[in-house]
Amino acid sequence: MEAGLVEQRRDGVVVERVSKVRCAHKVIKKKKFNRKIQRSLPQVSMVLQELFLSCRDVFKGPGIVPSPFDVQRLCRILDNMKPEDVGLSSELQFFNAKDVVKGTPPIVTSTTIYKCNEFSLCLFFLPATAVIPLHNHPEMTVFSKLLLGTMHIKSYDWVYPVNSLNSMASPQRRLARLKADSDFTAPCSTSVLYPTTGGNIHEFTAITTCAVLDVLGPPYCKDDGRDCSYYKEFPHTAISNATCINADGENSVTEKEGESYGWLEEIEMPENSHMDEIEYLGPQIIDTSY
């Protein structure tokens, strides 16, 4: 590129300034570059962006549970979310039943929309009959929004804290109170579980093809003690002769009318807990914090 300024003077006064620039190649390249940017601009979902910004305000790190006001704030956003807000379609590959090999258990597929130290936004895709086994969420507040399909959800909370004294038929088993054991069909309200309540230990079973959006705050982190544990359940009557001593030395459980219980035993990661991870290609989040 060559450039120069030519000044024409008349009676000592500058009357014209002309810039001679030969940069035709630059102009052509710039136009091509602009077209490339326009083609690659990410699709943005206003609802998803609102969810992201609200999560950034609500989640303050490990050990901090969102206030009731903040819980309602996130629930309002999630309750209004539709599959299209995260780029979902029933025609996507992970919804194609023909891809499932006959005789093999259906595999759950997951993708991460966004993740940081304070929270994560994840999608789970479950073919019909697929299962996410009974698992916990230590020190986490979790919002689950069923976007597509019908799903059976079973969830438990521990009857006594971890530091309670327990004496039972099997020392590896702990008594848990059943919180949910029902079918849910989209669209439905967002479910919320807390570090110790709300159904912190839950299991998903897809009755039809399902898609679930999970907001976890904070996300799993093995190094910080938030590793995922899996459980096997036993009917409460299966060890009815066992006693459970709580921290106050009481030797029995005071069962309220209509409540159900189960014994949960921690197990190794089940074979059917395997998930395929795929890249998220839906509407993007604009993060201006960096």
ABEGO torsion letter per residue (X at the ends): XBBBBBBBBBGGBBABBBBBBBAAAAAAAAAAAAAAAAAABBBBBAAAAAAAAAAAAABAEBGBBBBAAAAAAAAAAAAABBAAAAGBBAABAAABAAABBBGBBBBBBBBBABBBAABBBBBBBBBBGBBBBBBBBBGBBBBBBBABEBBBBBBBBBABBAABBBBBABAABBBBBBABBBBBBOBBBBBBBBAABGGABBBBBBABBBBBBBBBOBBBBAAAGBBBBBBBBBBAAAAAABBBBBAAGBABBBBBBGBBBBBBBBBBBBAAABBBBBBBABBBBBBAAX
